[in-house]
Amino acid sequence: MKNQKIQHIGVFTSGGDSPGMNAALYGIAKAAAAQGIRVSGIRKGFE
């Protein structure tokens, strides 16, 4: 995997409200967009 750029990441949470989660997800999306990385949310990721 040397010198390979990440192109796409998936993000899921365990569900439910928690303090700071919206800000954390926003930060992930913003940082990824700045690097040209696609972000996908994963529905029902633990099922």
C-alpha positions as CSV (number, residue, x, y, z in Angstrom):
1,M,0.0,0.0,0.0
2,K,3.0,2.3,-0.2
3,N,2.2,5.6,-2.0
4,Q,-1.5,4.8,-2.5
5,K,-3.8,7.7,-1.8
6,I,-7.1,7.0,0.1
7,Q,-9.9,7.7,-2.4
8,H,-13.1,6.8,-0.4
9,I,-13.9,6.3,3.2
10,G,-17.0,5.0,5.0
11,V,-18.3,6.4,8.3
12,F,-20.8,5.0,10.7
13,T,-21.7,5.6,14.3
14,S,-23.3,3.4,16.9
15,G,-26.5,5.4,16.8
16,G,-28.2,7.7,19.3
17,D,-27.3,11.2,20.3
18,S,-24.0,12.1,21.8
19,P,-22.4,15.5,22.5
20,G,-20.1,16.6,19.7
21,M,-21.0,13.9,17.2
22,N,-22.4,16.3,14.6
23,A,-19.2,18.4,14.9
24,A,-17.0,15.3,14.5
25,L,-18.9,14.1,11.4
26,Y,-18.7,17.6,9.9
27,G,-14.9,17.6,10.6
28,I,-14.5,14.3,8.9
29,A,-16.4,15.4,5.8
30,K,-14.7,18.8,5.6
31,A,-11.2,17.3,6.0
32,A,-11.9,14.6,3.4
33,A,-13.3,17.1,0.9
34,A,-10.2,19.2,1.3
35,Q,-8.1,16.1,0.3
36,G,-10.4,15.0,-2.5
37,I,-11.6,12.0,-0.7
38,R,-15.2,10.7,-1.1
39,V,-17.1,10.0,2.1
40,S,-20.1,7.7,2.5
41,G,-22.4,7.1,5.4
42,I,-23.2,3.5,6.2
43,R,-26.7,2.8,7.3
44,K,-27.3,-0.1,9.7
45,G,-23.5,-0.8,9.7
46,F,-23.7,-3.0,12.8
47,E,-26.5,-5.2,11.6
